[in-house]
């Protein structure tokens, strides 16, 4: 799965769970959309920070080396 597929899956799960909250009157539709957007923005930022840690950068470089991608 790539990043877009994971984000799409997460969005659908959040909308599904949030739909129950809207149905029972805990949230309105606009609040649900804002909350889902905020969660996805935070998750994307956290994922970016996680990938850019030192060990993540080293692993990414090793994958590029194995794939035969030349150094810049």
URFEN-V52438 format. One record per residue. N is the residue number from 1. SS is DSSP state (helix for helix, strand for strand, loop for the rest). OMEGA is omega in radians with two decimals (* if undefined). NEAR is the number of other ideal C-beta (glycine too) atoms within 10 Angstrom. Layout:
# URFEN-V52438
n = [N	N]
ss = [SS	SS]
omega = [OMEGA	OMEGA]
near = [NEAR	NEAR]
This chain:
# URFEN-V52438
n = [1	2	3	4	5	6	7	8	9	10	11	12	13	14	15	16	17	18	19	20	21	22	23	24	25	26	27	28	29	30	31	32	33	34	35	36	37	38	39	40	41	42	43	44	45	46	47	48	49	50	51	52	53	54	55	56	57	58	59	60	61	62	63	64	65	66	67	68	69	70	71	72]
ss = [loop	loop	helix	helix	helix	helix	helix	helix	helix	helix	helix	helix	helix	helix	helix	helix	helix	helix	helix	helix	helix	helix	helix	loop	loop	loop	loop	loop	helix	helix	helix	helix	helix	helix	helix	helix	helix	helix	helix	helix	helix	helix	helix	helix	helix	helix	helix	helix	helix	helix	helix	loop	loop	helix	helix	helix	helix	helix	helix	helix	helix	helix	helix	helix	helix	helix	loop	loop	loop	loop	loop	loop]
omega = [3.09	-3.07	-3.11	3.12	3.13	3.12	3.11	3.11	3.12	3.13	-3.13	3.10	-3.14	3.11	3.11	3.14	3.13	3.10	3.08	3.11	3.09	-3.13	-3.12	3.04	3.13	-3.14	2.93	-3.03	-3.12	3.13	3.11	-3.14	3.10	-3.12	3.13	3.10	3.14	3.13	3.13	3.11	3.12	3.13	3.11	3.12	3.13	3.13	3.11	3.10	3.14	-3.12	-3.06	3.03	-3.05	-3.10	3.09	3.11	3.12	3.12	3.11	3.10	3.11	3.10	3.13	3.14	3.12	-3.13	3.11	3.10	-3.11	3.09	3.11	*]
near = [8	7	11	8	9	13	15	13	11	15	15	11	11	17	13	9	11	19	13	10	14	15	9	8	7	11	17	11	10	9	13	18	13	12	14	18	12	10	14	15	10	10	15	14	10	10	13	10	10	9	12	10	10	7	7	12	11	10	12	12	12	10	10	12	11	8	7	6	10	6	6	3]
